Amino acid sequence: MKKILFISIISILLNSCVAAYTIPKERIFKELPEYSEATLVIEPNSCSVVKPKQIYLKPCTFTKQKDLKKLAASIDESVKSAGGNAYEIKSYRWLKLDQHGIRHFEVIYDVLKCE
């Protein structure tokens, strides 16, 4: 019973925001488009910037997947309201913003209009 509890706790920690800052760039760029209606652009050669440097800053959720889903919803809302159809991630990181150790997920992105 103790072994099951230990494994459960480790599993929760590995999938929570505590370990979220270890998400590889490839995973974010693979999973984020699955949750977003807008198009993720890696090299915006035929795109114009509609709304530069949008900032997403929210407290981390319990899972990495939920963080990415919330980010995708926020990006979709920004893209739609700006009249764009795509976005480019400029940077992302997890920040420890308070003395309680609560982490926030920060993403900076541009809203684009692509042909």
Kinemage of the C-alpha trace (Angstrom):
@kinemage 1
@onewidth
@group {chain A} dominant
@subgroup {mainchain}
@vectorlist {calphas} color= white
{ca met a 1} P 0.000 0.000 0.000
{ca lys a 2} L 2.820 2.431 0.871
{ca lys a 3} L 4.527 1.624 -2.411
{ca ile a 4} L 1.370 2.471 -4.376
{ca leu a 5} L 0.985 5.738 -2.473
{ca phe a 6} L 4.630 6.632 -3.097
{ca ile a 7} L 4.336 5.891 -6.820
{ca ser a 8} L 1.127 7.927 -7.004
{ca ile a 9} L 2.721 10.941 -5.352
{ca ile a 10} L 5.773 10.765 -7.619
{ca ser a 11} L 3.527 10.497 -10.673
{ca ile a 12} L 1.497 13.527 -9.628
{ca leu a 13} L 4.619 15.583 -9.024
{ca leu a 14} L 6.132 14.637 -12.359
{ca asn a 15} L 2.981 15.715 -14.182
{ca ser a 16} L 2.331 18.855 -12.171
{ca cys a 17} L 3.605 22.362 -12.536
{ca val a 18} L 6.405 21.553 -10.111
{ca ala a 19} L 8.090 19.718 -12.973
{ca ala a 20} L 6.503 21.720 -15.799
{ca tyr a 21} L 9.581 23.812 -16.462
{ca thr a 22} L 11.218 20.682 -17.799
{ca ile a 23} L 8.922 20.421 -20.821
{ca pro a 24} L 11.181 20.241 -23.876
{ca lys a 25} L 10.632 22.844 -26.594
{ca glu a 26} L 9.775 20.092 -29.088
{ca arg a 27} L 6.916 18.882 -26.895
{ca ile a 28} L 5.395 22.347 -26.563
{ca phe a 29} L 5.619 22.947 -30.305
{ca lys a 30} L 4.100 19.515 -30.971
{ca glu a 31} L 1.257 19.595 -28.430
{ca leu a 32} L 0.184 23.256 -28.478
{ca pro a 33} L -1.124 23.129 -32.090
{ca glu a 34} L -3.272 20.122 -31.135
{ca tyr a 35} L -5.238 22.338 -28.720
{ca ser a 36} L -5.317 25.547 -30.772
{ca glu a 37} L -7.506 26.515 -33.710
{ca ala a 38} L -4.972 29.087 -34.933
{ca thr a 39} L -1.863 27.976 -36.786
{ca leu a 40} L 1.500 27.840 -35.040
{ca val a 41} L 4.103 29.349 -37.369
{ca ile a 42} L 7.762 28.490 -36.871
{ca glu a 43} L 9.211 30.712 -39.614
{ca pro a 44} L 6.768 33.500 -40.526
{ca asn a 45} L 8.146 34.283 -43.985
{ca ser a 46} L 4.799 35.023 -45.664
{ca cys a 47} L 3.118 36.506 -42.591
{ca ser a 48} L 2.680 39.986 -41.202
{ca val a 49} L 2.534 40.783 -37.503
{ca val a 50} L -0.937 41.974 -36.524
{ca lys a 51} L -0.388 42.257 -32.780
{ca pro a 52} L 3.186 41.971 -31.467
{ca lys a 53} L 4.415 40.757 -28.095
{ca gln a 54} L 1.267 39.375 -26.527
{ca ile a 55} L 1.924 38.145 -23.002
{ca tyr a 56} L 0.246 35.134 -21.437
{ca leu a 57} L 0.965 34.927 -17.703
{ca lys a 58} L -1.147 32.589 -15.587
{ca pro a 59} L -0.591 30.473 -12.481
{ca cys a 60} L 0.336 26.917 -13.364
{ca thr a 61} L -2.393 24.332 -13.252
{ca phe a 62} L -2.098 20.826 -11.905
{ca thr a 63} L -0.891 19.314 -15.187
{ca lys a 64} L 1.297 20.404 -18.078
{ca gln a 65} L -1.436 19.408 -20.517
{ca lys a 66} L -3.923 21.751 -18.853
{ca asp a 67} L -1.366 24.593 -18.962
{ca leu a 68} L -1.025 24.081 -22.716
{ca lys a 69} L -4.813 23.883 -23.219
{ca lys a 70} L -5.342 27.156 -21.343
{ca leu a 71} L -2.555 28.782 -23.336
{ca ala a 72} L -4.100 27.573 -26.604
{ca ala a 73} L -7.504 29.004 -25.639
{ca ser a 74} L -5.930 32.360 -24.787
{ca ile a 75} L -3.956 32.429 -28.038
{ca asp a 76} L -7.066 31.568 -30.065
{ca glu a 77} L -8.940 34.429 -28.403
{ca ser a 78} L -6.102 36.897 -29.157
{ca val a 79} L -5.772 35.739 -32.755
{ca lys a 80} L -9.515 35.990 -33.365
{ca ser a 81} L -9.892 39.438 -31.761
{ca ala a 82} L -6.901 40.819 -33.710
{ca gly a 83} L -8.146 39.476 -37.041
{ca gly a 84} L -5.192 37.154 -37.475
{ca asn a 85} L -5.012 33.470 -38.334
{ca ala a 86} L -1.690 32.353 -36.835
{ca tyr a 87} L 0.804 32.954 -34.044
{ca glu a 88} L 4.516 32.673 -33.399
{ca ile a 89} L 5.899 31.768 -29.969
{ca lys a 90} L 8.757 34.139 -29.120
{ca ser a 91} L 9.612 32.750 -25.678
{ca tyr a 92} L 8.214 30.804 -22.759
{ca arg a 93} L 9.239 30.117 -19.198
{ca trp a 94} L 7.976 29.254 -15.753
{ca leu a 95} L 8.393 31.972 -13.152
{ca lys a 96} L 8.353 31.767 -9.386
{ca leu a 97} L 6.518 34.999 -8.575
{ca asp a 98} L 5.854 34.889 -4.856
{ca gln a 99} L 7.284 33.785 -1.536
{ca his a 100} L 5.008 30.728 -1.496
{ca gly a 101} L 6.755 29.209 -4.496
{ca ile a 102} L 3.718 29.398 -6.781
{ca arg a 103} L 4.891 29.190 -10.375
{ca his a 104} L 3.384 31.064 -13.279
{ca phe a 105} L 3.575 30.095 -16.930
{ca glu a 106} L 4.683 33.008 -19.131
{ca val a 107} L 4.537 32.912 -22.918
{ca ile a 108} L 5.298 35.794 -25.265
{ca tyr a 109} L 3.918 35.470 -28.778
{ca asp a 110} L 3.038 37.509 -31.862
{ca val a 111} L -0.352 37.350 -33.556
{ca leu a 112} L 0.113 36.968 -37.310
{ca lys a 113} L -1.874 37.211 -40.523
{ca cys a 114} L -0.531 34.682 -43.023
{ca glu a 115} L -1.409 34.215 -46.687
